[in-house]
Amino acid sequence: METIYDIQQLLKKYGTFIYTGNRMGDLEMMAMELDELYKLHFIENERYLQAKLLIKKERDWMRFNIKGGTGE
């Protein structure tokens, strides 16, 4: 798993389509859906951790670049 698109494709396999028009909102919802899939043992630990790390990296990148580099 290398991109946010890969996470979206994984979620689609389980019938979850996320698009709110707000990238940060989409990332939050993806993270919540991944948590549920993991708790229910639909996805294995390694895939779960890879996906969560990708989401964290994307959120961090957006916070830094959209807020002018302050990270706030």
mmCIF file of the N, C-alpha and C atoms, coordinates in Angstrom:
data_MODEL
# 
_entry.id   MODEL 
# 
loop_
_atom_site.group_PDB 
_atom_site.id 
_atom_site.type_symbol 
_atom_site.label_atom_id 
_atom_site.label_alt_id 
_atom_site.label_comp_id 
_atom_site.label_asym_id 
_atom_site.label_entity_id 
_atom_site.label_seq_id 
_atom_site.pdbx_PDB_ins_code 
_atom_site.Cartn_x 
_atom_site.Cartn_y 
_atom_site.Cartn_z 
_atom_site.occupancy 
_atom_site.B_iso_or_equiv 
_atom_site.pdbx_formal_charge 
_atom_site.auth_seq_id 
_atom_site.auth_comp_id 
_atom_site.auth_asym_id 
_atom_site.auth_atom_id 
_atom_site.pdbx_PDB_model_num 
ATOM 1   N N  . MET A 1 1  ? 0.849   -1.168 0.000  1.00 0.00 ? 1  MET A N  1 
ATOM 2   C CA . MET A 1 1  ? 0.000   0.000  0.000  1.00 0.00 ? 1  MET A CA 1 
ATOM 3   C C  . MET A 1 1  ? 0.895   1.231  0.000  1.00 0.00 ? 1  MET A C  1 
ATOM 4   N N  . GLU A 1 2  ? 0.711   2.063  -1.038 1.00 0.00 ? 2  GLU A N  1 
ATOM 5   C CA . GLU A 1 2  ? 1.623   3.190  -1.197 1.00 0.00 ? 2  GLU A CA 1 
ATOM 6   C C  . GLU A 1 2  ? 0.945   4.555  -1.291 1.00 0.00 ? 2  GLU A C  1 
ATOM 7   N N  . THR A 1 3  ? -0.334  4.588  -1.595 1.00 0.00 ? 3  THR A N  1 
ATOM 8   C CA . THR A 1 3  ? -1.005  5.875  -1.785 1.00 0.00 ? 3  THR A CA 1 
ATOM 9   C C  . THR A 1 3  ? -2.370  5.893  -1.106 1.00 0.00 ? 3  THR A C  1 
ATOM 10  N N  . ILE A 1 4  ? -2.908  7.093  -0.979 1.00 0.00 ? 4  ILE A N  1 
ATOM 11  C CA . ILE A 1 4  ? -4.259  7.248  -0.441 1.00 0.00 ? 4  ILE A CA 1 
ATOM 12  C C  . ILE A 1 4  ? -5.263  6.545  -1.358 1.00 0.00 ? 4  ILE A C  1 
ATOM 13  N N  . TYR A 1 5  ? -4.984  6.573  -2.645 1.00 0.00 ? 5  TYR A N  1 
ATOM 14  C CA . TYR A 1 5  ? -5.847  5.861  -3.600 1.00 0.00 ? 5  TYR A CA 1 
ATOM 15  C C  . TYR A 1 5  ? -5.904  4.372  -3.268 1.00 0.00 ? 5  TYR A C  1 
ATOM 16  N N  . ASP A 1 6  ? -4.782  3.785  -2.868 1.00 0.00 ? 6  ASP A N  1 
ATOM 17  C CA . ASP A 1 6  ? -4.767  2.377  -2.475 1.00 0.00 ? 6  ASP A CA 1 
ATOM 18  C C  . ASP A 1 6  ? -5.689  2.135  -1.277 1.00 0.00 ? 6  ASP A C  1 
ATOM 19  N N  . ILE A 1 7  ? -5.698  3.071  -0.349 1.00 0.00 ? 7  ILE A N  1 
ATOM 20  C CA . ILE A 1 7  ? -6.584  2.949  0.813  1.00 0.00 ? 7  ILE A CA 1 
ATOM 21  C C  . ILE A 1 7  ? -8.041  3.030  0.361  1.00 0.00 ? 7  ILE A C  1 
ATOM 22  N N  . GLN A 1 8  ? -8.335  3.952  -0.541 1.00 0.00 ? 8  GLN A N  1 
ATOM 23  C CA . GLN A 1 8  ? -9.698  4.071  -1.058 1.00 0.00 ? 8  GLN A CA 1 
ATOM 24  C C  . GLN A 1 8  ? -10.135 2.766  -1.732 1.00 0.00 ? 8  GLN A C  1 
ATOM 25  N N  . GLN A 1 9  ? -9.233  2.142  -2.475 1.00 0.00 ? 9  GLN A N  1 
ATOM 26  C CA . GLN A 1 9  ? -9.560  0.887  -3.150 1.00 0.00 ? 9  GLN A CA 1 
ATOM 27  C C  . GLN A 1 9  ? -9.797  -0.229 -2.139 1.00 0.00 ? 9  GLN A C  1 
ATOM 28  N N  . LEU A 1 10 ? -9.012  -0.257 -1.072 1.00 0.00 ? 10 LEU A N  1 
ATOM 29  C CA . LEU A 1 10 ? -9.216  -1.238 -0.014 1.00 0.00 ? 10 LEU A CA 1 
ATOM 30  C C  . LEU A 1 10 ? -10.591 -1.050 0.622  1.00 0.00 ? 10 LEU A C  1 
ATOM 31  N N  . LEU A 1 11 ? -10.932 0.187  0.936  1.00 0.00 ? 11 LEU A N  1 
ATOM 32  C CA . LEU A 1 11 ? -12.229 0.455  1.552  1.00 0.00 ? 11 LEU A CA 1 
ATOM 33  C C  . LEU A 1 11 ? -13.377 0.105  0.615  1.00 0.00 ? 11 LEU A C  1 
ATOM 34  N N  . LYS A 1 12 ? -13.197 0.324  -0.678 1.00 0.00 ? 12 LYS A N  1 
ATOM 35  C CA . LYS A 1 12 ? -14.240 -0.018 -1.654 1.00 0.00 ? 12 LYS A CA 1 
ATOM 36  C C  . LYS A 1 12 ? -14.539 -1.510 -1.642 1.00 0.00 ? 12 LYS A C  1 
ATOM 37  N N  . LYS A 1 13 ? -13.523 -2.323 -1.399 1.00 0.00 ? 13 LYS A N  1 
ATOM 38  C CA . LYS A 1 13 ? -13.725 -3.777 -1.333 1.00 0.00 ? 13 LYS A CA 1 
ATOM 39  C C  . LYS A 1 13 ? -14.737 -4.154 -0.248 1.00 0.00 ? 13 LYS A C  1 
ATOM 40  N N  . TYR A 1 14 ? -14.837 -3.304 0.761  1.00 0.00 ? 14 TYR A N  1 
ATOM 41  C CA . TYR A 1 14 ? -15.764 -3.545 1.861  1.00 0.00 ? 14 TYR A CA 1 
ATOM 42  C C  . TYR A 1 14 ? -17.002 -2.662 1.781  1.00 0.00 ? 14 TYR A C  1 
ATOM 43  N N  . GLY A 1 15 ? -17.219 -2.057 0.609  1.00 0.00 ? 15 GLY A N  1 
ATOM 44  C CA . GLY A 1 15 ? -18.435 -1.287 0.383  1.00 0.00 ? 15 GLY A CA 1 
ATOM 45  C C  . GLY A 1 15 ? -18.414 0.127  0.923  1.00 0.00 ? 15 GLY A C  1 
ATOM 46  N N  . THR A 1 16 ? -17.246 0.650  1.211  1.00 0.00 ? 16 THR A N  1 
ATOM 47  C CA . THR A 1 16 ? -17.137 1.998  1.760  1.00 0.00 ? 16 THR A CA 1 
ATOM 48  C C  . THR A 1 16 ? -16.577 2.949  0.705  1.00 0.00 ? 16 THR A C  1 
ATOM 49  N N  . PHE A 1 17 ? -17.368 3.945  0.360  1.00 0.00 ? 17 PHE A N  1 
ATOM 50  C CA . PHE A 1 17 ? -16.963 4.974  -0.592 1.00 0.00 ? 17 PHE A CA 1 
ATOM 51  C C  . PHE A 1 17 ? -16.964 6.302  0.153  1.00 0.00 ? 17 PHE A C  1 
ATOM 52  N N  . ILE A 1 18 ? -15.817 6.954  0.198  1.00 0.00 ? 18 ILE A N  1 
ATOM 53  C CA . ILE A 1 18 ? -15.705 8.193  0.961  1.00 0.00 ? 18 ILE A CA 1 
ATOM 54  C C  . ILE A 1 18 ? -15.314 9.340  0.041  1.00 0.00 ? 18 ILE A C  1 
ATOM 55  N N  . TYR A 1 19 ? -16.183 10.327 -0.030 1.00 0.00 ? 19 TYR A N  1 
ATOM 56  C CA . TYR A 1 19 ? -15.867 11.583 -0.706 1.00 0.00 ? 19 TYR A CA 1 
ATOM 57  C C  . TYR A 1 19 ? -16.783 12.659 -0.150 1.00 0.00 ? 19 TYR A C  1 
ATOM 58  N N  . THR A 1 20 ? -16.201 13.544 0.630  1.00 0.00 ? 20 THR A N  1 
ATOM 59  C CA . THR A 1 20 ? -16.994 14.616 1.237  1.00 0.00 ? 20 THR A CA 1 
ATOM 60  C C  . THR A 1 20 ? -16.743 15.948 0.548  1.00 0.00 ? 20 THR A C  1 
ATOM 61  N N  . GLY A 1 21 ? -15.715 15.997 -0.293 1.00 0.00 ? 21 GLY A N  1 
ATOM 62  C CA . GLY A 1 21 ? -15.332 17.265 -0.899 1.00 0.00 ? 21 GLY A CA 1 
ATOM 63  C C  . GLY A 1 21 ? -14.327 18.013 -0.040 1.00 0.00 ? 21 GLY A C  1 
ATOM 64  N N  . ASN A 1 22 ? -14.003 17.458 1.106  1.00 0.00 ? 22 ASN A N  1 
ATOM 65  C CA . ASN A 1 22 ? -13.030 18.046 2.026  1.00 0.00 ? 22 ASN A CA 1 
ATOM 66  C C  . ASN A 1 22 ? -11.962 16.990 2.276  1.00 0.00 ? 22 ASN A C  1 
ATOM 67  N N  . ARG A 1 23 ? -10.751 17.228 1.799  1.00 0.00 ? 23 ARG A N  1 
ATOM 68  C CA . ARG A 1 23 ? -9.688  16.216 1.876  1.00 0.00 ? 23 ARG A CA 1 
ATOM 69  C C  . ARG A 1 23 ? -9.403  15.790 3.312  1.00 0.00 ? 23 ARG A C  1 
ATOM 70  N N  . MET A 1 24 ? -9.320  16.740 4.238  1.00 0.00 ? 24 MET A N  1 
ATOM 71  C CA . MET A 1 24 ? -9.054  16.387 5.633  1.00 0.00 ? 24 MET A CA 1 
ATOM 72  C C  . MET A 1 24 ? -10.210 15.559 6.206  1.00 0.00 ? 24 MET A C  1 
ATOM 73  N N  . GLY A 1 25 ? -11.424 15.930 5.851  1.00 0.00 ? 25 GLY A N  1 
ATOM 74  C CA . GLY A 1 25 ? -12.577 15.160 6.294  1.00 0.00 ? 25 GLY A CA 1 
ATOM 75  C C  . GLY A 1 25 ? -12.551 13.743 5.741  1.00 0.00 ? 25 GLY A C  1 
ATOM 76  N N  . ASP A 1 26 ? -12.169 13.616 4.484  1.00 0.00 ? 26 ASP A N  1 
ATOM 77  C CA . ASP A 1 26 ? -12.054 12.295 3.866  1.00 0.00 ? 26 ASP A CA 1 
ATOM 78  C C  . ASP A 1 26 ? -11.023 11.441 4.601  1.00 0.00 ? 26 ASP A C  1 
ATOM 79  N N  . LEU A 1 27 ? -9.883  12.036 4.925  1.00 0.00 ? 27 LEU A N  1 
ATOM 80  C CA . LEU A 1 27 ? -8.830  11.299 5.623  1.00 0.00 ? 27 LEU A CA 1 
ATOM 81  C C  . LEU A 1 27 ? -9.292  10.840 7.003  1.00 0.00 ? 27 LEU A C  1 
ATOM 82  N N  . GLU A 1 28 ? -10.015 11.714 7.700  1.00 0.00 ? 28 GLU A N  1 
ATOM 83  C CA . GLU A 1 28 ? -10.542 11.348 9.018  1.00 0.00 ? 28 GLU A CA 1 
ATOM 84  C C  . GLU A 1 28 ? -11.522 10.176 8.917  1.00 0.00 ? 28 GLU A C  1 
ATOM 85  N N  . MET A 1 29 ? -12.406 10.250 7.932  1.00 0.00 ? 29 MET A N  1 
ATOM 86  C CA . MET A 1 29 ? -13.382 9.169  7.759  1.00 0.00 ? 29 MET A CA 1 
ATOM 87  C C  . MET A 1 29 ? -12.703 7.862  7.353  1.00 0.00 ? 29 MET A C  1 
ATOM 88  N N  . MET A 1 30 ? -11.685 7.956  6.504  1.00 0.00 ? 30 MET A N  1 
ATOM 89  C CA . MET A 1 30 ? -10.940 6.752  6.114  1.00 0.00 ? 30 MET A CA 1 
ATOM 90  C C  . MET A 1 30 ? -10.289 6.109  7.339  1.00 0.00 ? 30 MET A C  1 
ATOM 91  N N  . ALA A 1 31 ? -9.698  6.940  8.191  1.00 0.00 ? 31 ALA A N  1 
ATOM 92  C CA . ALA A 1 31 ? -9.055  6.432  9.397  1.00 0.00 ? 31 ALA A CA 1 
ATOM 93  C C  . ALA A 1 31 ? -10.069 5.724  10.300 1.00 0.00 ? 31 ALA A C  1 
ATOM 94  N N  . MET A 1 32 ? -11.243 6.306  10.445 1.00 0.00 ? 32 MET A N  1 
ATOM 95  C CA . MET A 1 32 ? -12.282 5.692  11.277 1.00 0.00 ? 32 MET A CA 1 
ATOM 96  C C  . MET A 1 32 ? -12.754 4.365  10.690 1.00 0.00 ? 32 MET A C  1 
ATOM 97  N N  . GLU A 1 33 ? -12.926 4.320  9.374  1.00 0.00 ? 33 GLU A N  1 
ATOM 98  C CA . GLU A 1 33 ? -13.345 3.082  8.719  1.00 0.00 ? 33 GLU A CA 1 
ATOM 99  C C  . GLU A 1 33 ? -12.280 1.999  8.862  1.00 0.00 ? 33 GLU A C  1 
ATOM 100 N N  . LEU A 1 34 ? -11.016 2.383  8.725  1.00 0.00 ? 34 LEU A N  1 
ATOM 101 C CA . LEU A 1 34 ? -9.932  1.418  8.914  1.00 0.00 ? 34 LEU A CA 1 
ATOM 102 C C  . LEU A 1 34 ? -9.929  0.860  10.333 1.00 0.00 ? 34 LEU A C  1 
ATOM 103 N N  . ASP A 1 35 ? -10.156 1.733  11.318 1.00 0.00 ? 35 ASP A N  1 
ATOM 104 C CA . ASP A 1 35 ? -10.226 1.283  12.710 1.00 0.00 ? 35 ASP A CA 1 
ATOM 105 C C  . ASP A 1 35 ? -11.304 0.216  12.871 1.00 0.00 ? 35 ASP A C  1 
ATOM 106 N N  . GLU A 1 36 ? -12.462 0.448  12.286 1.00 0.00 ? 36 GLU A N  1 
ATOM 107 C CA . GLU A 1 36 ? -13.564 -0.511 12.391 1.00 0.00 ? 36 GLU A CA 1 
ATOM 108 C C  . GLU A 1 36 ? -13.239 -1.837 11.702 1.00 0.00 ? 36 GLU A C  1 
ATOM 109 N N  . LEU A 1 37 ? -12.676 -1.748 10.498 1.00 0.00 ? 37 LEU A N  1 
ATOM 110 C CA . LEU A 1 37 ? -12.320 -2.973 9.777  1.00 0.00 ? 37 LEU A CA 1 
ATOM 111 C C  . LEU A 1 37 ? -11.284 -3.783 10.552 1.00 0.00 ? 37 LEU A C  1 
ATOM 112 N N  . TYR A 1 38 ? -10.345 -3.089 11.167 1.00 0.00 ? 38 TYR A N  1 
ATOM 113 C CA . TYR A 1 38 ? -9.315  -3.774 11.951 1.00 0.00 ? 38 TYR A CA 1 
ATOM 114 C C  . TYR A 1 38 ? -9.917  -4.414 13.203 1.00 0.00 ? 38 TYR A C  1 
ATOM 115 N N  . LYS A 1 39 ? -10.758 -3.688 13.902 1.00 0.00 ? 39 LYS A N  1 
ATOM 116 C CA . LYS A 1 39 ? -11.396 -4.223 15.115 1.00 0.00 ? 39 LYS A CA 1 
ATOM 117 C C  . LYS A 1 39 ? -12.225 -5.465 14.816 1.00 0.00 ? 39 LYS A C  1 
ATOM 118 N N  . LEU A 1 40 ? -12.832 -5.487 13.638 1.00 0.00 ? 40 LEU A N  1 
ATOM 119 C CA . LEU A 1 40 ? -13.662 -6.629 13.246 1.00 0.00 ? 40 LEU A CA 1 
ATOM 120 C C  . LEU A 1 40 ? -12.857 -7.741 12.559 1.00 0.00 ? 40 LEU A C  1 
ATOM 121 N N  . HIS A 1 41 ? -11.529 -7.559 12.495 1.00 0.00 ? 41 HIS A N  1 
ATOM 122 C CA . HIS A 1 41 ? -10.599 -8.541 11.915 1.00 0.00 ? 41 HIS A CA 1 
ATOM 123 C C  . HIS A 1 41 ? -10.814 -8.775 10.424 1.00 0.00 ? 41 HIS A C  1 
ATOM 124 N N  . PHE A 1 42 ? -11.244 -7.730 9.708  1.00 0.00 ? 42 PHE A N  1 
ATOM 125 C CA . PHE A 1 42 ? -11.386 -7.835 8.264  1.00 0.00 ? 42 PHE A CA 1 
ATOM 126 C C  . PHE A 1 42 ? -10.057 -7.554 7.556  1.00 0.00 ? 42 PHE A C  1 
ATOM 127 N N  . ILE A 1 43 ? -9.194  -6.777 8.193  1.00 0.00 ? 43 ILE A N  1 
ATOM 128 C CA . ILE A 1 43 ? -7.876  -6.507 7.610  1.00 0.00 ? 43 ILE A CA 1 
ATOM 129 C C  . ILE A 1 43 ? -6.799  -6.877 8.627  1.00 0.00 ? 43 ILE A C  1 
ATOM 130 N N  . GLU A 1 44 ? -5.652  -7.313 8.101  1.00 0.00 ? 44 GLU A N  1 
ATOM 131 C CA . GLU A 1 44 ? -4.565  -7.745 8.970  1.00 0.00 ? 44 GLU A CA 1 
ATOM 132 C C  . GLU A 1 44 ? -3.782  -6.546 9.506  1.00 0.00 ? 44 GLU A C  1 
ATOM 133 N N  . ASN A 1 45 ? -3.025  -6.806 10.541 1.00 0.00 ? 45 ASN A N  1 
ATOM 134 C CA . ASN A 1 45 ? -2.283  -5.771 11.257 1.00 0.00 ? 45 ASN A CA 1 
ATOM 135 C C  . ASN A 1 45 ? -1.369  -4.960 10.344 1.00 0.00 ? 45 ASN A C  1 
ATOM 136 N N  . GLU A 1 46 ? -0.594  -5.639 9.496  1.00 0.00 ? 46 GLU A N  1 
ATOM 137 C CA . GLU A 1 46 ? 0.375   -4.932 8.647  1.00 0.00 ? 46 GLU A CA 1 
ATOM 138 C C  . GLU A 1 46 ? -0.313  -3.963 7.689  1.00 0.00 ? 46 GLU A C  1 
ATOM 139 N N  . ARG A 1 47 ? -1.385  -4.400 7.063  1.00 0.00 ? 47 ARG A N  1 
ATOM 140 C CA . ARG A 1 47 ? -2.123  -3.524 6.133  1.00 0.00 ? 47 ARG A CA 1 
ATOM 141 C C  . ARG A 1 47 ? -2.734  -2.344 6.874  1.00 0.00 ? 47 ARG A C  1 
ATOM 142 N N  . TYR A 1 48 ? -3.284  -2.613 8.051  1.00 0.00 ? 48 TYR A N  1 
ATOM 143 C CA . TYR A 1 48 ? -3.871  -1.564 8.886  1.00 0.00 ? 48 TYR A CA 1 
ATOM 144 C C  . TYR A 1 48 ? -2.833  -0.499 9.236  1.00 0.00 ? 48 TYR A C  1 
ATOM 145 N N  . LEU A 1 49 ? -1.662  -0.948 9.702  1.00 0.00 ? 49 LEU A N  1 
ATOM 146 C CA . LEU A 1 49 ? -0.620  -0.002 10.099 1.00 0.00 ? 49 LEU A CA 1 
ATOM 147 C C  . LEU A 1 49 ? -0.095  0.792  8.911  1.00 0.00 ? 49 LEU A C  1 
ATOM 148 N N  . GLN A 1 50 ? 0.057   0.154  7.758  1.00 0.00 ? 50 GLN A N  1 
ATOM 149 C CA . GLN A 1 50 ? 0.501   0.869  6.558  1.00 0.00 ? 50 GLN A CA 1 
ATOM 150 C C  . GLN A 1 50 ? -0.503  1.958  6.182  1.00 0.00 ? 50 GLN A C  1 
ATOM 151 N N  . ALA A 1 51 ? -1.766  1.609  6.205  1.00 0.00 ? 51 ALA A N  1 
ATOM 152 C CA . ALA A 1 51 ? -2.805  2.570  5.833  1.00 0.00 ? 51 ALA A CA 1 
ATOM 153 C C  . ALA A 1 51 ? -2.864  3.734  6.820  1.00 0.00 ? 51 ALA A C  1 
ATOM 154 N N  . LYS A 1 52 ? -2.786  3.430  8.109  1.00 0.00 ? 52 LYS A N  1 
ATOM 155 C CA . LYS A 1 52 ? -2.837  4.496  9.112  1.00 0.00 ? 52 LYS A CA 1 
ATOM 156 C C  . LYS A 1 52 ? -1.627  5.424  8.979  1.00 0.00 ? 52 LYS A C  1 
ATOM 157 N N  . LEU A 1 53 ? -0.465  4.864  8.692  1.00 0.00 ? 53 LEU A N  1 
ATOM 158 C CA . LEU A 1 53 ? 0.733   5.681  8.512  1.00 0.00 ? 53 LEU A CA 1 
ATOM 159 C C  . LEU A 1 53 ? 0.597   6.584  7.291  1.00 0.00 ? 53 LEU A C  1 
ATOM 160 N N  . LEU A 1 54 ? 0.072   6.061  6.201  1.00 0.00 ? 54 LEU A N  1 
ATOM 161 C CA . LEU A 1 54 ? -0.146  6.884  5.007  1.00 0.00 ? 54 LEU A CA 1 
ATOM 162 C C  . LEU A 1 54 ? -1.093  8.042  5.294  1.00 0.00 ? 54 LEU A C  1 
ATOM 163 N N  . ILE A 1 55 ? -2.157  7.764  6.006  1.00 0.00 ? 55 ILE A N  1 
ATOM 164 C CA . ILE A 1 55 ? -3.116  8.815  6.345  1.00 0.00 ? 55 ILE A CA 1 
ATOM 165 C C  . ILE A 1 55 ? -2.456  9.869  7.228  1.00 0.00 ? 55 ILE A C  1 
ATOM 166 N N  . LYS A 1 56 ? -1.675  9.421  8.208  1.00 0.00 ? 56 LYS A N  1 
ATOM 167 C CA . LYS A 1 56 ? -0.986  10.370 9.079  1.00 0.00 ? 56 LYS A CA 1 
ATOM 168 C C  . LYS A 1 56 ? -0.027  11.252 8.279  1.00 0.00 ? 56 LYS A C  1 
ATOM 169 N N  . LYS A 1 57 ? 0.736   10.643 7.379  1.00 0.00 ? 57 LYS A N  1 
ATOM 170 C CA . LYS A 1 57 ? 1.670   11.420 6.554  1.00 0.00 ? 57 LYS A CA 1 
ATOM 171 C C  . LYS A 1 57 ? 0.936   12.442 5.697  1.00 0.00 ? 57 LYS A C  1 
ATOM 172 N N  . GLU A 1 58 ? -0.180  12.040 5.112  1.00 0.00 ? 58 GLU A N  1 
ATOM 173 C CA . GLU A 1 58 ? -0.959  12.949 4.262  1.00 0.00 ? 58 GLU A CA 1 
ATOM 174 C C  . GLU A 1 58 ? -1.532  14.105 5.083  1.00 0.00 ? 58 GLU A C  1 
ATOM 175 N N  . ARG A 1 59 ? -2.070  13.797 6.269  1.00 0.00 ? 59 ARG A N  1 
ATOM 176 C CA . ARG A 1 59 ? -2.610  14.858 7.134  1.00 0.00 ? 59 ARG A CA 1 
ATOM 177 C C  . ARG A 1 59 ? -1.518  15.826 7.560  1.00 0.00 ? 59 ARG A C  1 
ATOM 178 N N  . ASP A 1 60 ? -0.357  15.274 7.944  1.00 0.00 ? 60 ASP A N  1 
ATOM 179 C CA . ASP A 1 60 ? 0.765   16.129 8.351  1.00 0.00 ? 60 ASP A CA 1 
ATOM 180 C C  . ASP A 1 60 ? 1.210   17.022 7.196  1.00 0.00 ? 60 ASP A C  1 
ATOM 181 N N  . TRP A 1 61 ? 1.300   16.445 6.000  1.00 0.00 ? 61 TRP A N  1 
ATOM 182 C CA . TRP A 1 61 ? 1.712   17.215 4.820  1.00 0.00 ? 61 TRP A CA 1 
ATOM 183 C C  . TRP A 1 61 ? 0.723   18.346 4.556  1.00 0.00 ? 61 TRP A C  1 
ATOM 184 N N  . MET A 1 62 ? -0.564  18.018 4.639  1.00 0.00 ? 62 MET A N  1 
ATOM 185 C CA . MET A 1 62 ? -1.586  19.040 4.382  1.00 0.00 ? 62 MET A CA 1 
ATOM 186 C C  . MET A 1 62 ? -1.536  20.144 5.429  1.00 0.00 ? 62 MET A C  1 
ATOM 187 N N  . ARG A 1 63 ? -1.394  19.783 6.684  1.00 0.00 ? 63 ARG A N  1 
ATOM 188 C CA . ARG A 1 63 ? -1.322  20.795 7.743  1.00 0.00 ? 63 ARG A CA 1 
ATOM 189 C C  . ARG A 1 63 ? -0.145  21.732 7.523  1.00 0.00 ? 63 ARG A C  1 
ATOM 190 N N  . PHE A 1 64 ? 0.987   21.172 7.164  1.00 0.00 ? 64 PHE A N  1 
ATOM 191 C CA . PHE A 1 64 ? 2.197   21.986 6.985  1.00 0.00 ? 64 PHE A CA 1 
ATOM 192 C C  . PHE A 1 64 ? 2.080   22.872 5.749  1.00 0.00 ? 64 PHE A C  1 
ATOM 193 N N  . ASN A 1 65 ? 1.623   22.322 4.649  1.00 0.00 ? 65 ASN A N  1 
ATOM 194 C CA . ASN A 1 65 ? 1.600   23.067 3.379  1.00 0.00 ? 65 ASN A CA 1 
ATOM 195 C C  . ASN A 1 65 ? 0.405   24.000 3.240  1.00 0.00 ? 65 ASN A C  1 
ATOM 196 N N  . ILE A 1 66 ? -0.727  23.648 3.773  1.00 0.00 ? 66 ILE A N  1 
ATOM 197 C CA . ILE A 1 66 ? -1.914  24.491 3.623  1.00 0.00 ? 66 ILE A CA 1 
ATOM 198 C C  . ILE A 1 66 ? -1.911  25.640 4.625  1.00 0.00 ? 66 ILE A C  1 
ATOM 199 N N  . LYS A 1 67 ? -1.351  25.418 5.787  1.00 0.00 ? 67 LYS A N  1 
ATOM 200 C CA . LYS A 1 67 ? -1.340  26.463 6.816  1.00 0.00 ? 67 LYS A CA 1 
ATOM 201 C C  . LYS A 1 67 ? -0.108  27.348 6.724  1.00 0.00 ? 67 LYS A C  1 
ATOM 202 N N  . GLY A 1 68 ? 0.601   27.272 5.628  1.00 0.00 ? 68 GLY A N  1 
ATOM 203 C CA . GLY A 1 68 ? 1.748   28.157 5.450  1.00 0.00 ? 68 GLY A CA 1 
ATOM 204 C C  . GLY A 1 68 ? 2.993   27.719 6.171  1.00 0.00 ? 68 GLY A C  1 
ATOM 205 N N  . GLY A 1 69 ? 3.078   26.437 6.483  1.00 0.00 ? 69 GLY A N  1 
ATOM 206 C CA . GLY A 1 69 ? 4.301   25.922 7.090  1.00 0.00 ? 69 GLY A CA 1 
ATOM 207 C C  . GLY A 1 69 ? 4.356   26.029 8.596  1.00 0.00 ? 69 GLY A C  1 
ATOM 208 N N  . THR A 1 70 ? 3.277   26.488 9.233  1.00 0.00 ? 70 THR A N  1 
ATOM 209 C CA . THR A 1 70 ? 3.321   26.620 10.695 1.00 0.00 ? 70 THR A CA 1 
ATOM 210 C C  . THR A 1 70 ? 2.974   25.315 11.378 1.00 0.00 ? 70 THR A C  1 
ATOM 211 N N  . GLY A 1 71 ? 2.273   24.406 10.676 1.00 0.00 ? 71 GLY A N  1 
ATOM 212 C CA . GLY A 1 71 ? 1.887   23.146 11.273 1.00 0.00 ? 71 GLY A CA 1 
ATOM 213 C C  . GLY A 1 71 ? 0.726   23.244 12.244 1.00 0.00 ? 71 GLY A C  1 
ATOM 214 N N  . GLU A 1 72 ? 0.120   24.396 12.344 1.00 0.00 ? 72 GLU A N  1 
ATOM 215 C CA . GLU A 1 72 ? -0.988  24.580 13.292 1.00 0.00 ? 72 GLU A CA 1 
ATOM 216 C C  . GLU A 1 72 ? -2.320  24.474 12.592 1.00 0.00 ? 72 GLU A C  1 
# 
